[in-house]
């Protein structure tokens, strides 16, 4: 599985990459919403899942996912945040095929969430 991790914290990106690569996934990394969108434009046919920090400077996680879904409407996504948020905080227009993972997370939580999110994704019309 190919995963694009979009997070403005270098330590989080590095940790997520190590966990996901160890679990057998290929990982793309972006340090901002705009860089993530640019990578997704280039590799959208190869990416199975987006992991997006909800609160980033510049382009927010929500805006990043909205822009990516213009390119590929059914792309599975996992929002992640260190703030006190939960799945019910995901805007209604982004809720389909989107999960939430609270930071900090354990390696097993991340791997499980990635696999569940892709398995549960449904086509969007």
N, C-alpha and C positions, 0 to 999 in steps of 0.2 A: 504494500500500500504506500502511496506517496502523500505526504503530509506537508502543508505549508504552515509554518509557525510564524505568526506576526505578533511581535511583542517588543516594546521599546526598552525593556530591561535585558541587557546582555546576559546576565547570570541566568535568567529564566530561559532565554533562547538556548543557551548552551546546555542547561540541564535537560530541557525537553528534547533536544537533539540527541543527547547521549541515551536517554531512556528509550526513545523511539527507535533509534538505530539498533540498540541492543535487542529490542523486540522484533527486529527484522524489517523495519519500515525505512523507506527512503525519505529524506527530510530536506525541504527548502527552508531557508531562514530569511526573514525580513525584519528590519528594525523600526519600521514605521508603517502606518496604514498605506501611505502612498507607495512605498517600496513594495509592500505586499501586493497591492493592486497591480503594479507594473509587472511583478513576477507572475501573478495569476493571468494577466493578459497574455503573456508569452507562453506559459506552460499549462493553461487551463485544461487542456485535453489529457494531461498527464497527472493532474492533482486530484486525489480522491477526497481530501478533507482539509478544511481550514481550522487552525486553532488561533483564535484572535483575542488579544488583550482588549477588554472592553474600554479601558480608560487610558488612552495614549494622547500625547500632545499632537497637535495638528489634526489629522483625520482620525476621528474616533473609531473604535471598533465597530460600532453600529453602522457608521457611514461606509467603512471599508467593506463590510459584508454586503450592504446594499449595492455598492458598486460592483462587487464580484458577482452578485446574483444577476446583474444585468447581462453579464457574459455567460454565466451558467446558472440558470434559475434553481436547479435542484441540488447544487453543491452542498454537501453535509458540512456543518460547522460546529465548533465548540467554542463558546465564549468562556473566557477565564478572567478572574479578577481577584485582587487581594482585598478589595473593598467588601463591605458587608452586603453582598447582592445574592440573588438566587435565581433559579430558572424562571420564576414568575416575573422577574424584572426585564426579561427579554421582550422588546417591543413586538406587538402582535404581528406586524408585517414581516418579521424575521423569525417567528417562532417555529415554522415548519422546517424540519431537518436541522434544528439548532438545539444544542444541549448547553449546559452550564457546568463548569468545574471550578470550585472555589480554590484559590491559592491560599496557603501553600498546599500542594497535593503530594501524595506519595507516588512513587513510580508505578505501582500496580494500579492506582486510581486512573492515572493518565492513560496507560495502556488499555485498561478496560473501557474507558470512556471513548477512546479512539475507535476501538473495534465495535462497540455498541452503536456509536453514532453513524458509522458507515453502514452497518447491517440494517439499521432502522430507517435509513433514508428512503424517501418515497419520491417518485416523479412529481414534478410540479407543473401544472398546466398554465 
